[in-house]
């Protein structure tokens, strides 16, 4: 069995579902006005968590880029926004993570965000020059680790690709000189908004058994079809002879 779902697109427009139970279990939020702007308008609990993180990332990094506020004051506001995002993410996705047997994924993201927050606040409090000069790289690396973890646990090529993008940004970030905070915020925000609007490929633990049976049946049908085609060609060869 392949690790990913090869027949599923990496990222596509959301497919509307008529399953009311699934709609409720995913705590879907529907915003009809968003459809006027060519947006999906339907956001699951995971999508909502991503939107929250996207807004928080934009506020934090754009504030660091454009506002003349002391690092101490910024650290306070960053901490408040990050803790707020962690609480909202947990409340939105906890029941889904338990149901889909990916609780470790939620705990992994919580650990990465709290770790980043502690390192950032400590660097500001104790004047760790090297860390202060590489805060953007720190958060890009943490985000990349989170996306790689997500890609692994959800068997998603889309999240592996997001991890590669964030990791690659660490290497090219020096090219943006004085615009590193804005660039980092833009990358993190746009990636989260894109995922919240689209439908990505994934193969959750709860689906593995069902998918295994489906794949076996697909392989069986493929082999049967190939065998029939081979038999037909042999018969035609005999007739031609």
C-alpha positions as CSV (number, residue, x, y, z in Angstrom):
1,X,0.0,0.0,0.0
2,X,1.3,3.5,-0.9
3,X,1.9,6.0,1.9
4,X,-0.2,8.7,0.2
5,X,-3.4,8.6,-1.8
6,X,-1.9,8.8,-5.3
7,X,-5.2,9.4,-7.0
8,X,-6.1,12.3,-4.8
9,X,-5.0,15.8,-5.9
10,X,-2.5,17.5,-3.6
11,X,-4.7,20.6,-3.4
12,X,-8.1,21.3,-4.9
13,X,-11.2,23.4,-4.5
14,X,-13.4,22.2,-1.7
15,X,-15.9,19.6,-2.7
16,X,-19.4,20.3,-1.2
17,X,-20.7,17.5,1.0
18,X,-24.4,16.7,1.6
19,X,-23.5,14.6,4.7
20,X,-25.1,16.6,7.5
21,X,-23.5,14.4,10.2
22,X,-20.0,15.2,8.8
23,X,-20.9,18.9,8.5
24,X,-21.8,18.9,12.3
25,X,-18.9,16.7,13.4
26,X,-16.4,19.1,11.7
27,X,-18.0,22.1,13.3
28,X,-18.4,23.6,9.9
29,X,-18.9,27.4,9.7
30,X,-20.7,28.7,6.6
31,X,-20.2,32.3,5.5
32,X,-22.3,32.9,2.4
33,X,-21.0,36.4,1.9
34,X,-17.5,34.9,1.3
35,X,-18.8,33.2,-1.8
36,X,-19.3,36.6,-3.5
37,X,-15.5,37.0,-3.4
38,X,-14.9,33.6,-4.9
39,X,-14.0,32.0,-1.6
40,X,-15.3,28.6,-0.4
41,X,-17.5,30.0,2.3
42,X,-17.4,26.7,4.2
43,X,-14.8,26.3,6.9
44,X,-14.3,23.2,9.0
45,X,-12.9,23.3,12.6
46,X,-9.4,22.7,11.1
47,X,-9.9,25.5,8.6
48,X,-11.1,27.9,11.3
49,X,-8.0,27.1,13.4
50,X,-5.8,27.9,10.4
51,X,-7.6,31.2,9.8
52,X,-7.0,32.1,13.4
53,X,-3.3,31.3,13.1
54,X,-3.1,33.2,9.8
55,X,-4.5,36.3,11.4
56,X,-2.3,36.0,14.5
57,X,0.8,35.5,12.3
58,X,-0.1,38.6,10.3
59,X,-0.6,40.7,13.4
60,X,2.6,39.6,15.0
61,X,5.0,39.9,12.1
62,X,3.5,42.9,10.4
63,X,3.5,44.7,13.8
64,X,7.2,43.9,14.2
65,X,7.9,45.2,10.8
66,X,5.9,48.4,10.7
67,X,5.2,49.6,14.3
68,X,7.7,51.5,16.4
69,X,7.0,49.6,19.6
70,X,9.6,48.3,22.1
71,X,10.6,44.7,22.0
72,X,9.3,44.2,25.5
73,X,5.9,45.5,24.7
74,X,5.8,43.5,21.5
75,X,6.8,40.3,23.5
76,X,3.8,40.9,25.8
77,X,1.3,41.2,22.9
78,X,2.9,38.3,20.9
79,X,2.5,36.1,24.0
80,X,-1.1,37.1,24.4
81,X,-1.9,36.4,20.7
82,X,0.0,33.1,20.7
83,X,-1.7,31.8,23.8
84,X,-5.1,33.0,22.5
85,X,-4.4,31.1,19.2
86,X,-3.4,27.9,21.1
87,X,-6.5,28.0,23.2
88,X,-8.8,28.6,20.1
89,X,-7.0,25.9,18.1
90,X,-7.3,23.4,20.9
91,X,-11.0,24.1,21.5
92,X,-11.8,23.9,17.8
93,X,-9.9,20.7,16.9
94,X,-9.6,18.6,20.0
95,X,-12.7,16.5,19.5
96,X,-11.8,16.1,15.8
97,X,-8.2,15.1,16.6
98,X,-9.4,12.4,19.1
99,X,-12.0,11.1,16.6
100,X,-9.4,10.9,13.8
101,X,-6.8,9.4,16.1
102,X,-4.3,12.3,15.5
103,X,-4.2,13.8,19.0
104,X,-0.4,13.6,18.8
105,X,-0.5,16.1,16.0
106,X,-2.4,18.7,18.1
107,X,-0.1,18.2,21.0
108,X,2.9,18.5,18.6
109,X,1.7,21.9,17.3
110,X,1.0,23.1,20.9
111,X,4.6,22.1,22.0
112,X,6.2,23.9,19.0
113,X,4.3,27.1,19.5
114,X,4.9,27.2,23.3
115,X,8.6,26.3,22.7
116,X,8.9,29.2,20.2
117,X,7.1,31.6,22.6
118,X,9.4,30.7,25.5
119,X,12.6,31.1,23.3
120,X,11.3,34.4,21.9
121,X,10.4,35.9,25.3
122,X,13.6,34.7,26.9
123,X,15.7,36.2,24.1
124,X,14.0,39.5,24.6
125,X,14.1,39.4,28.4
126,X,17.8,38.4,28.5
127,X,19.0,40.2,25.4
128,X,20.1,37.1,23.5
129,X,21.4,38.9,20.4
130,X,21.8,35.9,18.1
131,X,18.2,34.8,18.7
132,X,16.8,38.3,18.4
133,X,18.6,38.6,15.0
134,X,17.0,35.3,13.8
135,X,13.5,35.4,15.2
136,X,12.0,35.0,11.7
137,X,14.2,31.9,11.0
138,X,13.2,30.5,14.3
139,X,9.5,30.6,13.6
140,X,9.9,29.5,10.0
141,X,11.8,26.4,11.2
142,X,9.1,25.7,13.9
143,X,6.4,26.0,11.3
144,X,8.3,23.7,8.9
145,X,8.6,21.1,11.6
146,X,4.9,21.4,12.3
147,X,4.0,21.0,8.7
148,X,6.3,18.0,8.3
149,X,4.7,16.4,11.4
150,X,1.3,17.1,9.9
151,X,2.3,15.6,6.5
152,X,3.6,12.5,8.2
153,X,0.5,11.9,10.5
154,X,-2.0,12.9,7.9
155,X,-0.1,11.3,5.0
156,X,-0.4,14.5,3.1
157,X,1.9,15.7,0.3
158,X,0.4,19.2,0.6
159,X,1.7,19.6,4.1
160,X,5.1,18.1,3.2
161,X,5.3,20.7,0.4
162,X,4.4,23.5,2.9
163,X,7.2,22.3,5.2
164,X,9.6,22.5,2.3
165,X,8.5,26.0,1.4
166,X,8.9,27.2,5.0
167,X,12.3,25.5,5.4
168,X,13.5,27.0,2.1
169,X,12.4,30.5,3.2
170,X,15.0,30.2,5.9
171,X,17.7,30.1,3.3
172,X,16.5,32.9,1.1
173,X,15.3,35.2,3.9
174,X,18.6,37.2,4.0
175,X,17.8,38.4,0.5
176,X,14.9,40.4,1.8
177,X,17.2,42.5,4.1
178,X,15.0,44.9,6.1
179,X,11.7,43.2,5.2
180,X,12.3,39.9,6.8
181,X,9.4,40.2,9.3
182,X,6.9,41.3,6.7
183,X,8.1,38.5,4.4
184,X,7.8,35.9,7.1
185,X,4.3,37.0,8.1
186,X,3.2,37.0,4.5
187,X,4.5,33.5,3.9
188,X,3.0,32.0,7.0
189,X,-0.3,33.9,6.6
190,X,-0.8,33.1,2.9
191,X,0.0,29.4,3.4
192,X,-2.6,29.1,6.2
193,X,-5.2,31.0,4.2
194,X,-4.6,28.8,1.2
195,X,-5.1,25.6,3.2
196,X,-8.2,27.0,4.8
197,X,-9.7,27.7,1.4
198,X,-8.7,24.5,-0.3
199,X,-9.1,20.8,0.2
200,X,-5.8,19.0,0.6
201,X,-4.8,15.3,0.2
202,X,-4.7,13.2,3.3
203,X,-5.1,9.7,4.6
204,X,-6.1,9.7,8.3
205,X,-5.5,6.7,10.6
206,X,-9.2,6.0,10.8
207,X,-9.4,5.7,7.0
208,X,-6.4,3.3,6.6
209,X,-8.4,0.1,6.9
210,X,-11.1,1.3,4.5
211,X,-8.5,2.6,2.1
212,X,-6.5,-0.7,2.2
213,X,-9.6,-2.6,1.1
214,X,-10.3,-0.1,-1.6
215,X,-6.8,-0.2,-2.9
216,X,-6.7,-4.0,-2.9
217,X,-10.0,-4.0,-4.8
218,X,-8.6,-1.5,-7.3
219,X,-5.4,-3.5,-7.8
220,X,-7.5,-6.7,-8.2
221,X,-9.8,-5.0,-10.8
222,X,-6.7,-3.7,-12.6
223,X,-5.1,-7.1,-12.8
224,X,-8.3,-8.7,-13.9
225,X,-8.7,-6.1,-16.6
226,X,-5.1,-6.6,-17.7
227,X,-5.6,-10.4,-17.8
228,X,-8.8,-10.0,-19.9
229,X,-6.9,-7.7,-22.3
230,X,-4.1,-10.2,-22.5
231,X,-6.5,-13.1,-23.2
232,X,-8.2,-11.0,-25.9
233,X,-4.9,-10.2,-27.6
234,X,-3.9,-13.9,-27.5
235,X,-7.3,-14.9,-29.1
236,X,-6.8,-12.3,-31.8
237,X,-3.3,-13.6,-32.5
238,X,-4.6,-17.1,-32.9
239,X,-7.4,-15.9,-35.2
240,X,-4.9,-13.9,-37.2
241,X,-2.6,-16.9,-37.5
